[in-house]
Structures are given as C-alpha cells and as structure tokens.
Amino acid sequence: MAQRNPDRSKAAGADPADGGSEDLVRYLQDQATEFLRALRQHRESGAPEASSSAMALRRAARRISGTLHTFRPLLDASWSDELRTELAWLSGTLAREHAYAERLERLLTALQRLAGSTAPIPAQAATAGTGQLTVGAAKAGALLDRQLTLARTRAHSTALQALGSSRFHAVADGVAVLASDVPLRKDAAAHRLAPFAADVEARLCDAVQTLPLVRAGHPYNAEALVHGLASDGAPETQDTPWHQVRLLLRLHRYAQEALGVRDFAPHLVTASRALDRHRDAAEAAAAASAAARTPRIAPATAYALGVLHADQRHEVEAARFAFKGAWQRVESGAAVSTP
C-alpha cells in the first residue's frame, strides 16, 4: 500500500478526514439504497422516465463497484469481487444505448456544422448541394444514422434482456443484501479509509505523469491526428492512457465521497469533464472511421466521413488541452475538497 504523499494529496485536490469502516458501510448502504430506488422507478415508469431511472441505476452501480474496488482489503474478497464484476457488466450493458444515441447526435451536429447547413443532415440526402462536402455530408449522415440507429436498437434489446435475466435478479438481490449488511473483514474496524483513498490518488497522479501534457499544452499541436491514416487501432492506442486517467479520476472521486467529501474540487470537476469530452470525441471519431470503411460507398461520402473523423480528432486534441489547463490549476494547490 502506497504511503500518503502530501504533495500528491494536494495535487489530487483532497485533504479529507481519515474515515473509518462505519463511513464505508454508510456510503455503500446509501448507494445500494439509491440503486434499489432507481430500479423501482425504472420498473414503474414509462419510456421517457425509464431513461433517467436507467442513468440513476448506472450511477449507483458505478459508485458501488468503484468503492468495492478501492476498499477491497476491508471487505470479504470473494463477495466483493463477484458483485463488482456483475455491477460492471450491468453498468456497461445499460450504458450502450445511451452512448450510441449521443454519438449519433454528436456526429450529425458536427456534419451539419462542417457543411454550413441549417437543415438536419439526413434530410438533405435528396436535395444536397453541389459542393463535395455538402453532397457527401448528406449521404454520410444517412449512413451514420442507419449504422448507429441499428446499434442503438440492438443495445436496447440487449438491455431489456439483461434486465429480465436471472443474472440481473441475482445482482439486484446482492445489492439488496448490501443495503442492510456490508460483509466486512473481521479486522476492518482497525483500519482507516484514508490510506486506501491515498493509494488511488497516487495511482491517478502517476497515470497523469505518463500523459504527454507538455505537448497537449500547446494549442493546435495535431498530436491527436498522429497515425490517423495508420492501422485501425493506432488512434485508439494513443487514447488509452487518457481513458485510464479518466477512470482513475472517477475512482478518486468515489473514494472521496466515501470519506465524506461533500464538494469535489472545482478544477478536478473541470478536468473530469474534459476527459469525458475526450472519450466522447474519440469514440465518435472511431465511429466515423468505421463508417468510412463501409464497402462500395461513394467517394464524396468517404471524403465527408474523413473530414468528420479529422474534426472529431481535433475535438480530442481540444479536450486534452482543456485537461492540461485544469490539471495545472489542481497542481498549483488552488483546488481543495472540503470534508
């Protein structure tokens, strides 16, 4: 277990009370209650409300799963590992439909902006102008609409099947047990929570140190476009360290919540949102790239998808630049969470 590093704690924006096993129990039970409340609302609500209740379900599942991961040494290992794995499965399954819908909206909005159009892009397929981008943008939008709508429909069906499966009912039963009884190890009361939260902080700071922040700090550095025409996985490979920092920042936030931190440091919130935008833009660029590899599409369509891919990779670059600025303010000591 890494020792708590004062400099790193300052950089990660928190100086919480140590916390004890009773705080961990309280936090897990609160999140389990939120999970069960969202589940009840999801079962009772109609289609419009089902989306918000599904998001609340995912939010609680992520917090429980992340907390079980961070404070695993204080919990029954086999129980926590099994529940954490199942909650990760549930959260990922429920997230796909929403992710496809947001990705489609993001790409169509970008196409409309790039084409200089005021009308929705898919509706222009029959009335496109003479410019190559305008002609291709309409067909590219229609292609993306077909592909991502199909993916969203399949994700919706998968989510419905998951929510009706025996596997999901087992997860719900496990969370119901958690709401009333948290299986702690016998020696859990002798440990404080702060060292485990500090370990997450240390991992977060170490991961940030591996990022090319110096280059990301220069606007229009084109780093996100490097290897853009290389093998299919090249752009995704350079995005992986940034995605890892995003996950660690989320774990850090959940650990601070378990310690009783009420207000997360503003600059860390900004950094977290920048990494969310980074993830969204990277996945949108990958979707545009995948669409461009569709067999037998027109050259104008492929051209528009290429421009769209480059646009989203520039958004990736902009998100990295924003994260760099936010993290600099975090390291300067301006961001301190209040327990």
N, C-alpha and C positions, 0 to 999 in steps of 0.2 A: 504494500500500500504506500503510495507516494505521500510524503510529508506535506503539510500545508505550507505553501510558499507565499509569503506576504505580498511579494510583487505580483505573482500570478493571480492571487485573490483580488488584488486591486485592479488588475487588467480585466478580469472576468466580471468586475462590477458588483461584487457582493462582499459583505462582511457580516454575515448573519450570526445569530446565536447558535450555540453548538447543537441544540436539539437532542432529543432522546428517542428511545423506542416508542414512547407514548405518542410523540409527534408523528412518527412514521405510521403508526396504527391509525391515528386520527385522519391523516391525509389519505391513506389507502381506502379507509371506510367512506370518507366523503366522496372520493372519486367513484367508488363502487356504487354508492347511492345515486350519483349523477348518471352512471351507466344504466342502472335499472329504471330510473325515471325517464331517460331518453328512450329506452326500449319500450316502456309502456306507452309513451306518446307516439312512438312510431307505429305501434300496433293499432292504436285508436284513431290516428289521424288519417286525413285524405292525402291525395297526391302532393298538393302544394306544401303541406306541413311535414310530409314524410321526408322531404329533402333536408329541412332544418333539424329534424329529430335524428336523421342519419348522421349529420355532421356532429351533433352533440354526442351521439353514440361513439363515433370515431375519436372525438376529442377526449372523452373519458377513457376509452380503450388505450389511446396513446400514452396518456398520463400514468395509467396503472402499469402498462408494460414497461415504460421507461423507468418508473420508480422501482419496480421489481428488479430491473437490470442493475441500477445504481446501488441499491442496498441489498443485493443478493446475499452477502455474507451474514446478514442479520435474520434471514428468512429460511424456512425449510426449502432446501435447494431443489429437490425433485418437484415439489409442488409449484414453486415459483417459476422454474424453467418451463414446465408444461403449460401453465397458464399464460406466461409471457409469449410463448410461441403461438398459442391459439389466438391471443388477442392481436398479435401482429398479423396473423392470417386474416382475421376479421376486419381489422382496420384497412389493410391493403385491398381486400375484396370490395369493401364499401366505397373506397376512395376512387376506384377506376371510372365509374360512370360520371361522377362529377368532374374528374380530371379531363376526360375526353370532351365533355361539353365546354369546359373553359378553354381547352386547347383549340377547339374549332372556332369559338368566338374570337379568340386572340388572333388566329391566323386570318380569318375573314376580315377582321377590322384592319389588320396590317395590310392586306391586299387592297382593301378599299383606299387606305391612305396612300399606298405606293402608286395606285392607278389614278389618283387625283379625282376620285369619283365620290358622288354623294348618294348614289343608289347602292343597295345591298349587292355585293359581288355576284352571288349565284344567280340573281335575277337578270344579270346582264348577258348571259350566255348567248341569247338570240339577237341581242342588239348592241354588241360590242363595237367600239370604235375602230379606227384604222391603225392606231399605234400598236406596236408589237406587244408591249406590256399590257395594254388595255384589252387587246384580244385574248392574250394568254391568261390574263388575270381572271377573266370570267370563267374560262374553262378550268383553270387551276382551282378556283373557288368551288366549282361544281364537283371536281374530282375529290377535293378535300372534304367537302360536305358529305359525299357518298361514303368515303372511307371511314371518316370519324363518326358519322352517324351510325354506321353499321357496327363499329367498335363499341360505341356507347350502348346500342341496343343489346349487344351480346353481354356487355358488362352489367347492364340492368338485369338481364335474365340470370346471370351468374349470381348476382347479389340476392335476388329473390330466392333462388335455390339454396344459397348459403343460409339465409335467414330461416328457412324452413327445414334445415337439415338437423340430424341428430347431433352433429358436431357443434353446431351453434348452440343448441339447447344445453349441451354439456358445458360450453363456455359460460352461458348465462347462469347455469347452476353454480359454477365455480365462483363467479363474481358475486352471486347472492350469498354464498358462504363467506366470501371476503368481507361483505358488508357487515357481518356480525362477528366474525372471528378471523383474525390475521395470524397465520401459523408462523410465529417467531421461533427462533432457536432459543434454547434454554438460557444461553448467556447473553442474549440480545440486550437485556437491560443494563449490562455493564459497559456497553459501547455508546458513544455519541455519534450523531449523524454527520457532523462537520467533516471528519476526515474522509468519509466516502464522497461527500459533495466536493471536497477539495481535490480528490483524485479525478473527478470529471472535469474540474476547472483546469487541472494540469494537462489532461489529455486534449482539451479544447485549445489551450494555448500552444501546445506542441504541434497540433494539427495546423493552426494558423501560421506558425513559423515555417511550415513547408510550402505555403502558398507563395506564388510569385507576386507579392504585394508591391514591390518596387516598380515592376513593370505595370501592374494594374493601376498604380497611382498616376500614370501618365494617360491623359485622355486620348482617345483615337489611336491606341497603340496597336490595334489589329491582332493582338495575341489570340483572341477567340476565333479568328479566322485561319490560324495556322493549321495546316493539314486539312483544310476544308475540302480539298479535292482528292485527298488520300483515301485509304481504305475506309469502309463503312464505320468502323468503330473508333477512328482516330479522334474526332472531336469529343466523343463521349469519354474517351480515356483522359483527356485533359480536364474534363469537368468533374471527374470522380473525386479528387481531393476537396473541391469546393462543396460537393454534396456531403462529404463526410463531415466537414466543419459545420454544415447546417444541422446535421443530425446530432452532433455533439453539443451544439448551442442549444438545441431543444432539450437534450438530456440535462444540461446545466440548468436550464430554466425550471424543469420539473423538480430537480433536486433542491433548488432554492425555495420553491413553493412548499415542498415537504418540510423545510426548515422554518417556514412561517414568514417568508418574504412576501410582503403584500404588493409592493410596487417594483416591477423589474426596471433596471436602469434604462433610461430613455435611449441612450446611444446603442445599447445592446438590442433594444427593440428595433431600432433603425437598421442595425446590422442584420438582424434576423429577417426582416422584411426584404432587404437587399438580396439575401441568399434565397428567399422564396421566389423573388423575381428571376434570379439566376436559374433556378431549377425549371421554372415555367418556360422561360425563353429557350433553354437548352432542349427541353422536350418538344417544344413547338418546332424548333429548327430540325430536330430529328424526324418529326412527322412530315415536314416539307421535303426533306431529303428522301424519305421513304416513298412519298408520292411521286417524286421526280423519277424514281426508278421503275415506275409502272410501265409495262411493255406497251409499245405502239402508241404513245401519246404524241401529240403534235409538237413540233419544235417550239412554237410560241408558248405552249403550255409549260414545257420543260424550262424555257427561259424565265417565265414568270415565277415558277417554283424555285429556280436558282436565285433570283433576286430576293424572294421571300426568305429563303434559307439564310442568305447573307444578312438580311435585315434583322433576323432573329439572333444571329450570332453577334451582331453589333449590340443588340439588347443584352446579351450575355456579358459582353465587354463593359457596357454601361453599369450593369449590376455589380460587377467586380470593382469598378471604380467607386461606386457608392459604398460598398462594403469597406474598402480601404479607408475612405474618409471617416466612416463611423468607427472603425476599429482604432484608428489613431486617437480619436477622442476618448475611447474607452481606456486605452493605454495611458493617456495623459492624466487619468485619475478623475476626470470630470463626471464619470458615471459611477454612482454608488447606490446599491439597493438598500432599502430601509426595511429592517425586520419588523 
